[in-house]
Amino acid sequence: LNIGGDLQAVYVDNSKLTVGGHVIVQKSIIASEIICYGEVSVTASHSALSGGEIFAFGSVSADQIGNRTGVLTKIYLGDHPKNKQYYQLSVKELEQVEKDLAKLKEKVVKIKEYVQRMRGKIPVAKQAEFRVIYKAYKDQVALRERVGRQVAEFRETRYNHDPVRLIARDTLFAGVEIHYRDHVEKVNATQTKVAMRFAPGLSRPELEAWKK
């Protein structure tokens, strides 16, 4: 399912969802892949988030996160998958633009050398040819600036710059993987009533006792 706004459900099981707003589920999210551009909340008492992959631009919370069986649960916090994809595409596009610009620059340099040798006496046919090359070079410079701005924009918007949390109101099981930017936090021991706070500039998450 692709949903533009918020998603509210009793449970989500073995599903693939892309949600433009928040995901609000009462009982459980099991073995699902969810891309959420808001927060993911599993709200009921004894609620569970287990298995699958969760990409959330905001925070993620449930009573129980992970499981006793060791089935892997991956959670990506503060992630904007769409803008990350656009960033990667824009970087590749910029690389190609730079290569094409370098080729045109070589032609422009040769034209300048030719003009100097001819002391400005350029045949009409050559003048027309040179105008086409100069225009292509000018257009390519403008394209490089435009794509460069895209790269800068998507570099900034591919991650959430505000702090985000993983909140296990009851149990955070061993085996859960939390991805935040380039950091991977693997839960090696089961913990209870815990909130993990991730923020730019922190090399490791801050652990907080969960209070209602």
C-alpha positions in Angstrom: 0.0 0.0 0.0 1.1 3.6 -0.7 -0.6 6.1 1.6 -0.3 9.8 1.3 -1.3 10.7 4.9 -1.5 8.9 8.2 -2.2 5.2 8.5 -4.3 3.9 11.4 -4.8 0.1 11.9 -5.4 -2.5 14.5 -2.4 -4.6 13.3 -0.1 -4.9 10.3 1.2 -8.3 9.3 3.5 -9.4 6.5 2.8 -6.1 4.6 4.8 -3.6 2.6 3.7 0.0 3.2 4.8 3.5 2.2 3.2 6.1 4.4 3.5 9.9 3.9 2.4 10.7 7.5 2.4 8.8 10.8 1.8 5.1 11.3 -0.5 4.5 14.3 -1.1 0.8 15.0 -2.9 -0.6 18.1 -1.7 -4.2 18.6 1.2 -5.3 16.4 3.5 -4.8 13.4 4.8 -8.2 12.4 7.3 -9.2 9.6 6.6 -6.1 7.6 8.5 -3.5 5.6 7.3 0.0 6.3 8.6 3.3 5.0 7.2 6.0 7.1 7.8 9.8 6.7 6.4 10.5 10.2 6.5 8.5 13.4 5.7 4.8 14.0 3.6 4.2 17.1 2.3 0.8 18.3 0.0 2.0 21.1 -1.9 -0.7 23.0 -0.8 -2.5 26.2 1.4 -5.6 25.3 1.8 -4.2 21.7 4.6 -5.6 19.6 6.9 -4.6 16.8 8.7 -7.7 15.6 10.6 -8.8 12.5 10.9 -7.0 9.2 12.3 -3.5 8.4 11.0 -0.2 9.6 12.2 3.1 8.0 10.9 6.0 10.1 11.8 9.7 9.6 10.7 10.3 13.2 10.6 8.1 16.3 9.5 4.5 16.8 7.6 3.2 19.9 5.9 0.0 21.1 5.6 -2.0 24.3 7.8 -4.8 22.9 10.4 -4.4 20.1 12.0 -7.5 18.7 11.3 -11.0 19.8 12.6 -14.0 21.8 13.1 -16.2 18.8 16.0 -14.2 17.3 14.1 -13.2 14.1 15.9 -10.0 13.0 14.1 -6.7 13.5 15.8 -3.8 11.6 14.8 -0.2 12.4 16.2 2.8 10.5 15.6 6.0 12.4 15.7 9.6 11.1 15.8 8.2 7.5 14.2 9.7 4.4 14.6 6.9 1.8 13.1 8.9 -1.1 15.5 11.8 -0.6 18.4 9.4 -0.1 17.6 7.9 -3.4 17.3 11.3 -5.1 20.7 12.2 -3.5 22.4 9.2 -5.0 20.8 9.8 -8.4 21.8 13.5 -8.3 25.4 12.6 -7.4 25.6 10.2 -10.4 24.0 12.9 -12.6 26.5 15.5 -11.4 29.4 13.2 -12.2 28.2 12.7 -15.7 27.6 16.5 -16.1 31.2 17.1 -15.0 32.6 14.7 -17.5 30.6 16.2 -20.4 31.6 19.7 -19.3 35.3 18.7 -19.3 35.0 17.5 -22.9 33.3 20.8 -23.9 36.0 22.8 -22.1 38.7 21.0 -24.1 36.8 22.1 -27.3 36.6 25.7 -26.0 40.3 25.8 -25.3 41.1 24.5 -28.8 38.8 27.2 -30.3 40.7 29.9 -28.4 44.0 28.6 -29.6 42.6 28.5 -33.2 41.3 32.1 -32.9 44.8 33.3 -31.7 46.5 31.5 -34.6 44.1 33.0 -37.1 44.4 36.5 -35.5 40.6 36.8 -35.4 40.1 36.1 -39.1 37.6 33.2 -38.7 35.7 31.8 -41.6 31.9 32.2 -41.4 31.3 28.4 -41.3 33.8 28.1 -38.4 32.1 31.0 -36.5 28.8 29.2 -36.7 30.4 26.0 -35.5 32.1 27.8 -32.6 28.8 29.5 -31.5 27.2 26.1 -31.2 30.0 24.9 -29.0 30.1 28.0 -26.8 26.3 27.8 -26.3 26.6 24.1 -25.4 29.4 24.9 -22.9 27.3 27.8 -21.4 24.3 25.5 -21.1 26.4 22.8 -19.5 27.8 25.2 -16.9 24.2 26.2 -16.0 23.2 22.5 -15.7 26.2 21.8 -13.4 25.0 24.6 -11.1 21.4 23.4 -11.1 22.4 19.7 -10.4 24.9 20.9 -7.8 22.1 22.7 -6.0 20.0 19.5 -6.1 22.9 17.5 -4.6 23.2 20.0 -1.8 19.4 20.0 -1.1 19.1 16.2 -1.0 22.2 15.9 1.1 20.6 17.9 3.8 17.0 16.5 3.5 18.0 12.7 3.4 18.1 12.7 7.2 16.1 14.1 10.0 18.2 16.8 11.8 16.0 16.7 15.0 16.6 14.1 17.7 14.7 10.8 17.3 14.0 8.0 19.7 13.4 4.3 19.8 11.1 3.7 22.8 10.4 0.2 24.2 7.8 0.8 26.9 8.2 -2.8 28.2 10.9 -4.9 26.5 13.6 -4.3 23.9 14.8 -7.7 22.9 18.4 -8.7 22.1 18.9 -9.0 18.3 17.3 -5.8 17.3 19.4 -3.6 14.9 18.9 0.1 15.0 20.4 2.1 12.1 21.0 5.8 12.4 22.8 7.5 9.6 26.2 5.7 9.4 25.9 4.1 12.8 24.5 0.6 13.5 23.5 -0.1 17.1 23.0 -3.9 17.8 21.1 -4.8 21.0 23.1 -7.6 22.6 21.2 -7.9 25.8 17.4 -7.6 26.4 16.5 -4.4 28.2 13.3 -3.2 29.8 11.5 0.2 29.8 14.1 2.0 27.8 14.3 4.9 25.3 17.3 5.3 23.0 17.9 8.9 21.8 19.7 9.5 18.6 20.8 12.9 17.4 23.3 14.5 15.0 26.7 14.8 16.6 26.2 11.9 19.0 28.6 9.0 18.2 26.4 6.7 20.3 22.7 6.9 21.3 21.8 8.2 24.8 20.0 5.7 27.0 17.1 6.9 29.1 14.8 5.1 31.4 11.3 5.1 30.0 8.7 6.8 32.1 5.0 7.1 31.2 
